[in-house]
Amino acid sequence: MFSPSRSPTPARDAPRAWLDRAAVAASALCLVHCLLLPLLLAALPALAAVVTLPEQLHVIAFAVAVPTSTAAMGLGWRRHARTAPALVAAVALALLGTGALAVDSLGGDASLERWLTSLGGVLLAGAHLANARLVARCGCPAAPCCRNDASLRPRA
C-alpha cells in the first residue's frame, strides 16, 4: 500500500501534530481570556487593579494564529488532501481578525469583539482537531483519504 519513502512515521508526523496541538491550546486560552476574564474582573474588582493586559493582545494573538494555522493546515492537507479543515480555519481566522482589528477601529462595542473572537476561537480549535484526526487517520494503511493511498497515485 505505502511506498517506503512515503510511509508515515512518528518523526515525520511530529511537527504536524505539534502545530495542531499548539493551535488548539492557543484557541482554548483565547476562549478562556474572552469569556472568563471579564467575569472574573466583574466578580473581583480588586483584581482589575492587578491584572492589566496590553491593548494589542488580540492583534498579537492574531499575528501568531495566522502563520501557525496556515502551516498546520497546509501540512495536514498535504497528508490527507481534505479542504474542509482549512476552510473552517479560514472562516475562523476571518472572525478572529475582524474581532481583533476591525471592531475597535470601527468603534464597535466590546461585546461584539468578544463574540467574534470567541466564535473564531472555537471554530479554529475545531478545525485543528479535525485536521489532527484526519492526519492521524492517514497513519492507517486502509484510510482512503490519504495521499499515500494507492488509489490516489497517478497511474502509469
N, C-alpha and C positions, 0 to 999 in steps of 0.2 A: 504494500500500500504506500508506504513512505520511502522516498529515496534517502539513503544515509545522510546526505548533505542537508536535507530539508527536515529531518525528523525533529520533533520538539524535544528540547532538553530543559531541565530546570535552569541551567545557566543562561540559555537564550531567552527564556520567558521571565526571568527575574526582573529586568528593567520594566517590562510591560506591567507586571503585577505590582511592582513598587509604585509606579506612576498612578495607577488606578487607586491603590490603597491610599496614597498621599492625597489624591484629589477628593476621595470620599471623606477622609478625615478633615480636610480643609472645609468642605461643604458642611460637615456636621458642626465644626467650630463656628462657621458663619451663621448657621441656623441658631445655635446657642446664643451667639452675640446679638443677633437680631431680635430674638424672641424673649430670652430670659434676662438679659442685661437691663432693659427698660423696666421690667417688673421688679428686679432686684433693687434698682435705684429708686423706684417709687416706694417700695416697701421699707427701704432703709435709707432715708435721706442723708444720713451721716456718711454713707458710702459714696455718695455723689461728690463729696469734697475730696475723697481719696482717689477714686477711680476717674482718671481723665484719659480719654482716648483721642488720638490725633484726628483732626478733621479729615485728613486724607486717608484714613484707614480703609475705606471702601475702594478708593482708587488703587491703593497698594495691593489689596486683596484681589481686585480685578486684574491688575497687571501680572500677578502671579498665576491666577486661574487660567488666563488665556493660553500662555505657552504650555503649561502643564497639561491642560485638557487637550490641546491640539496635538501634542506629542503622544499622549496616551491613546487618543482616538485614532491617530494615524498609524501607530504601531499595531493597535488592535485590528484595524481594518486590513492591514497588510496580512494579518494572520487569519482572520475569519471572513473577510470580504462582505460584511454586513454594514449597511449605511445607517440603519436606524439609531444606534447609539450616538453616532456622530451628529445626526440631525437633531436629536433631542438635546445633545450638548450645545449645539449652535443656538438653539432657541433659549436654552438656559443661560448661556453667556450673553445673549442679547438682553434678556431680562436683568441679569446682574449688571451689565454695562449701563442700561437705562437707569437702574436704581442708583448706581454709584456715580454716574456722571451727569445724566440729563435732568433728573428730578431737582437737584439743588440749583442747577443753572436756570431752570425754568420757573423757579420759585414755588415748586411743589411742596407739599407738606411731608413731614417725617413719616406719617403712616403709609403713604403711597410708596415711599422709598423702602420702608420695612417690608411691605407686602411683595414688592417686586424682587427684592434681594432674597427674601425667604423662599418664594416660589422658585426663583432661579437656582438657589442653593439645593433645594430638594430635587428639582429636575436634574441638576448636574450630578448629584450623588447617584441618582437612579441610572443615569446614562453611564456613569463609570462602573457601577455594579453590573449592569447589563454587558458592558464591554468586557469586564473581567471574567464574567461567566462564559461568554462566548469564546474568549481566548482559552479558558480552562477546558471547555468542551472540545476544543480543537486538539487537545492533547490525546484524545481518544481516536484511534485509527478509524472507527466506524462513523465518526461525525461527518455528515455530508456537507456541512457548510464550509469546511476548511479549504483554504487554497492549496494545501498539501494533498488533498483528496485526488485520487487518480482521475475521477470523472471531470475534474476542473482543469486538468492539464491539457495543453494543446495536443492534438493527435497528429502523429507523424504521417 
